[in-house]
Amino acid sequence: MHVIEAYNLSKIYKGTHVPALDNISLKIEQGQIFTLLGRNGAGKTTFVRICATQLLPTSGTLKVLGYDVISQAENIRKFISVVPQEGRPLRALTPWDHVYNWLKIRGEEKFIAKIKTEKILERFELLKVKDKPAMNLSGGMKQKILVAMATAVDADLLFLDEPTIGLDPVSRRQVWNLMQDLKKEGKTILLTTHYMDEAEILSDKIVIIDNGKIVKEGNINDLRKIIPQNIRMDISKKNIVDIEKLKEYGNVVEIGTDIIRLFTFESSIGELSNLAIKNKMSFNISPITLDDIFVHLVGDTIKNNKIK
């Protein structure tokens, strides 16, 4: 079952001529963690807001949970929950106020709302500050309040627009674990993030968009095939004596002002390590990551800085 079906979806904001979304077509299956990746302004949040019935499309069709986002928006809102990118908790309200009142608004009985509130605040380590006004909490705790509100309700479809921004590593993993638990329960999550490790770990499917268009889509294994090599080697420029020699082992690109990056194959690691040690070159080796793939597809760093 597809919980989201978009066909030739476009959005042009009033007063502009460049589409924020340009004829996007995609389908999201139930029970997936589906991730949108893109640079700032690529169209991710616009797509999320249209799906969440917060924004009208300019053209095309979009169905969420089988309902049309224009004519049947009220039907959709009963079954979704959102962590908006620009969301902020109310300054004077406590974590308990936010979660408990939100559950009541969504129709929970008082007794059940109290149980769910305590459970979710405990999960996010917010119980000890449950009675403190949000204005007195850290930025990370404020973000956790929003995630707690969205995930406390029994929504079939969750829109999480950069939910872990500003969170420390432990808190990020708490959100990851909760997302994976929700997926096991059959919930569907549409995630946007700028953290490539987050997308790589969590996603069943990834769509990369740029300038309002879909650039590539697939699971992480599909995307890894975009770069033929499977190993990257970062080498300090100051000790490199022969760029042409490195090119024999794969694709060489310039990263910033201090590093040369070589995309190569695992079979070449031994020779390259010996070459680097012999010439006293500082280097590190790691697998190709989603970050490399993303920059390869939409970034200017690799496309415009290839060493000739």
C-alpha positions in Angstrom: 0.0 0.0 0.0 1.2 3.5 -0.9 0.6 6.1 1.8 1.8 8.9 -0.4 1.4 9.1 -4.2 2.6 12.3 -6.0 2.1 12.8 -9.7 3.7 15.8 -11.6 3.6 17.8 -8.4 4.7 21.4 -8.7 4.8 24.4 -6.4 5.6 28.0 -7.5 5.5 30.5 -4.7 3.7 33.8 -5.3 6.1 36.5 -6.7 8.6 33.9 -8.0 9.1 32.2 -11.3 11.4 29.4 -10.3 9.5 26.3 -9.1 10.2 25.1 -5.5 8.9 21.7 -6.8 9.1 20.9 -10.5 6.9 18.0 -11.6 7.8 15.6 -8.8 6.4 12.1 -9.0 7.0 9.5 -6.3 5.4 6.9 -4.1 6.0 6.0 -0.5 5.1 2.6 0.8 3.5 1.9 4.2 5.9 0.9 7.0 8.9 2.7 5.5 11.3 5.3 6.7 11.5 7.4 3.5 14.1 10.1 3.4 14.3 13.3 1.4 17.8 14.6 0.9 18.8 17.9 -0.7 20.6 21.2 -0.2 18.9 24.1 1.5 16.2 25.3 -0.8 16.0 22.1 -2.8 12.3 21.7 -2.1 12.2 19.2 0.8 10.2 21.2 3.2 7.9 22.4 0.5 7.0 18.8 -0.3 6.6 17.9 3.4 4.3 20.9 3.9 2.1 20.0 1.0 1.8 16.4 2.2 0.9 17.6 5.6 -1.9 19.8 4.1 -0.2 23.0 5.3 0.4 24.3 1.8 -1.4 24.0 -1.5 0.4 22.7 -4.7 0.4 24.8 -7.8 -0.3 21.9 -10.1 -0.2 18.1 -10.1 -1.9 15.6 -7.8 -1.0 14.3 -4.4 -2.8 11.6 -2.3 -1.9 11.0 1.3 -3.4 7.8 2.9 -5.7 7.6 -0.1 -7.1 11.1 0.3 -6.6 14.1 -2.0 -4.6 16.9 -0.2 -6.8 19.6 -1.7 -10.4 18.3 -1.4 -9.9 15.9 1.5 -7.4 17.6 3.8 -9.5 17.1 6.9 -9.5 13.4 6.4 -5.7 13.4 6.2 -5.1 15.5 9.4 -6.7 12.8 11.6 -3.9 10.3 10.8 -0.7 12.4 10.6 1.7 14.1 12.9 4.4 16.7 12.1 7.7 17.9 13.5 8.1 21.1 11.4 11.5 22.5 10.5 10.6 25.9 11.8 8.7 24.7 14.9 9.4 26.1 18.3 7.8 25.2 21.7 5.8 27.9 23.5 8.1 29.7 25.8 5.9 29.7 29.0 4.7 26.1 28.7 6.6 23.1 30.2 7.4 19.9 28.4 4.5 18.2 30.3 2.1 21.0 29.2 3.2 20.6 25.5 2.8 16.8 25.3 -0.2 16.4 27.6 -2.2 19.2 26.0 -1.4 18.0 22.5 -2.6 14.5 23.3 -5.8 16.0 24.7 -6.3 18.0 21.5 -5.9 14.9 19.5 -8.7 13.2 21.5 -7.0 11.2 24.2 -8.8 10.8 27.6 -7.2 12.5 30.5 -6.0 9.2 32.2 -4.5 7.9 28.9 -2.9 11.2 28.1 -1.2 11.3 31.5 0.3 7.8 31.0 1.5 8.6 27.5 2.9 11.9 28.5 5.0 10.4 31.3 6.1 7.6 29.1 7.3 9.7 26.2 9.0 12.3 28.5 10.9 9.5 30.2 12.0 8.1 26.9 13.5 11.5 25.9 15.0 12.1 29.4 12.7 15.1 29.9 10.9 14.0 33.0 13.4 15.7 35.3 12.6 19.0 33.6 8.9 18.3 33.0 7.8 21.4 35.0 10.3 23.9 33.7 9.1 26.5 31.2 10.6 25.9 27.7 12.2 29.4 27.8 14.6 28.0 30.5 15.6 24.9 28.6 18.4 24.3 26.2 17.9 24.4 22.4 18.3 20.6 22.3 15.7 20.0 24.9 13.3 22.4 23.1 13.8 20.3 20.0 13.1 17.1 21.9 9.8 18.6 23.1 8.6 18.9 19.5 9.7 15.3 18.7 8.0 14.1 21.8 4.7 15.8 20.9 4.7 14.4 17.4 5.6 10.8 18.3 3.3 10.6 21.4 0.2 10.5 19.3 -0.8 7.3 17.5 -0.3 8.7 14.0 -0.2 6.4 11.0 2.1 8.8 9.1 4.8 11.1 10.6 6.5 14.0 8.9 9.8 14.6 10.6 11.5 17.7 9.0 15.0 17.7 10.4 13.9 16.3 13.8 17.4 15.8 15.2 18.8 19.2 14.4 20.6 20.6 17.4 20.5 17.4 19.4 23.6 15.8 21.1 24.7 12.4 19.9 22.8 10.5 22.7 19.6 12.4 22.0 19.9 11.8 18.3 20.1 8.0 18.9 17.1 8.2 21.2 15.1 9.7 18.3 16.6 7.0 15.9 15.5 4.2 18.2 12.0 5.6 18.5 11.7 5.9 14.7 12.8 2.3 14.3 10.2 1.2 16.9 7.5 3.1 15.2 8.4 1.5 11.9 8.1 -1.9 13.5 4.6 -1.0 14.6 3.7 -0.4 10.9 4.0 3.4 11.0 5.4 5.3 8.0 7.9 8.1 8.4 8.8 10.8 5.9 12.1 12.2 7.1 14.2 15.1 5.9 17.7 15.5 7.3 21.1 17.0 6.6 22.9 14.3 8.6 24.0 11.7 6.0 24.8 9.1 8.7 21.2 9.4 9.9 19.8 8.9 6.4 22.2 6.0 5.8 21.3 4.2 9.0 17.6 4.7 9.0 16.3 4.9 5.5 14.5 2.1 3.6 14.4 4.4 0.6 16.1 7.7 -0.2 15.2 10.4 -2.7 17.7 13.1 -3.5 16.2 16.3 -4.9 17.9 19.4 -6.2 16.3 22.6 -7.5 12.9 21.1 -7.1 13.6 18.0 -9.2 14.3 14.4 -8.3 18.0 13.6 -9.0 18.1 10.0 -7.9 16.1 7.6 -5.8 16.7 4.1 -4.3 17.9 2.3 -1.3 21.4 2.8 0.1 22.7 -0.1 -2.0 21.3 1.3 -5.2 22.9 4.7 -4.4 26.3 3.2 -3.6 26.5 2.0 -7.3 26.6 5.6 -8.5 30.3 5.8 -7.5 32.0 2.7 -9.0 34.8 2.6 -6.4 34.1 1.5 -2.9 37.0 3.1 -0.9 38.0 6.7 -0.4 41.5 7.8 0.6 42.1 11.3 1.9 45.6 12.5 1.6 47.2 15.7 2.9 48.3 17.9 0.0 51.6 19.0 1.5 53.3 15.7 1.1 51.9 14.6 -2.3 54.7 14.3 -4.8 52.9 12.8 -7.9 49.3 13.5 -8.6 49.5 11.5 -11.9 50.6 8.5 -10.0 47.5 8.6 -7.7 45.2 8.9 -10.8 46.4 5.4 -11.8 44.4 4.1 -8.9 41.1 5.8 -9.4 39.3 9.1 -9.5 41.1 12.0 -7.8 39.3 15.1 -6.6 40.3 18.2 -4.6 38.5 18.7 -1.3 39.1 22.2 0.1 42.6 23.6 0.2 44.4 20.9 2.2 43.1 17.5 1.1 43.2 15.4 -2.0 40.5 12.6 -2.1 41.0 9.5 -4.1 38.1 7.2 -4.9 39.6 3.7 -5.4 39.0 0.0 -5.0 39.7 -2.1 -1.9 42.2 -4.2 -3.9 44.4 -1.1 -4.2 44.6 -0.3 -0.5 47.8 -2.2 0.1 49.8 -0.5 -2.8 48.4 2.9 -1.9 49.3 2.5 1.7 52.9 1.5 0.9 53.1 4.5 -1.6 51.9 6.9 1.1 54.2 5.6 3.8 57.2 5.6 1.4 56.6 9.3 0.6 55.6 10.2 4.1 52.1 11.2 3.1 49.5 11.7 5.8 46.3 9.8 4.9 43.2 8.0 6.1 41.1 5.4 4.5 37.3 4.8 4.8 34.4 3.3 2.8 32.5 5.4 0.3 29.7 7.1 2.3 26.3 8.6 1.4 27.9 12.0 1.9 30.3 11.2 -1.0 27.4 10.1 -3.2 25.3 13.2 -2.3 28.1 15.6 -3.2 28.8 13.7 -6.4 25.2 14.1 -7.5 24.3 17.7 -6.4 27.4 19.3 -5.0 29.8 21.7 -6.7 32.9 20.6 -4.8 33.6 17.4 -6.8 31.9 18.5 -10.1 33.9 21.7 -10.4 37.2 20.8 -8.7 38.3 17.7 -10.5 42.0 17.7 -11.0 42.9 17.5 -14.7 
